[in-house]
Amino acid sequence: QVQLVESGGDLVQPGGSLRLSCAASGIIFSFYNMGWYRQAPGKQRELVARIDSGGSINYADSVKGRFTISRDNAKNTVYLQMNSLKPEDTAVYSCNAFMRRWGLVNDYWGQGTQVTVSS
């Protein structure tokens, strides 16, 4: 059974920091591209940051320079360090694991963790 469990969401003041974690189980973690997505009320889900199985990273323009994605394959965990948070970063943040290999496509999602940036 595949599980992606996010943690670390919280209420934080503008300018503050949070670190999100996503622990994966039931998959060969090192084979998967891992991503963080977010969805704010009334908006479509958007990619925040992604790190592929080889370590290549890309970020949404809105978070470049403020957020850092990383992965620890030994711990089956992907992280999102969020600094200089803004009210517009408020959203549910979800972890995604994606693999296209050997003619198969596997795409898994976590339940999400709420991040609220407000004074």
C-alpha positions, 0 to 999 in steps of 0.5 A, a space after each residue: 500500500 502506497 502512502 504519502 504523509 505530509 507534515 509541518 503545515 501551520 499558521 505562521 506570520 508573514 516573513 516567517 518560515 516553515 519546513 514541510 515533510 512528506 514521508 513515503 512508503 510502499 514505493 521505491 522512493 529513489 525511482 520517483 520524481 517528487 513534487 510539492 503542489 498547492 491549492 488555495 481556496 477558489 484556485 487551481 492546484 499549482 506546482 510549487 517545486 519538483 525534484 526528479 529522481 536524478 536530483 534536478 529541481 525546478 520551482 514555480 516563479 512565485 517561490 524562487 529564492 524563497 523555497 527549497 526542495 530537497 530529498 533524502 532517499 535513505 529516509 524516503 522523505 522529501 522536504 520543502 523549506 519555505 522562507 519569507 512566507 507571504 499571505 499569498 502562500 496560504 494553501 493546502 500543500 500536497 506531496 506527489 510521487 510520479 514515475 514513468 518507467 518500464 511502460 508503467 505510469 505511477 502517480 500518487 498523492 498525499 492528503 495535504 497539509 494546511 499552510 496559513 500565512 497571516 498576521 
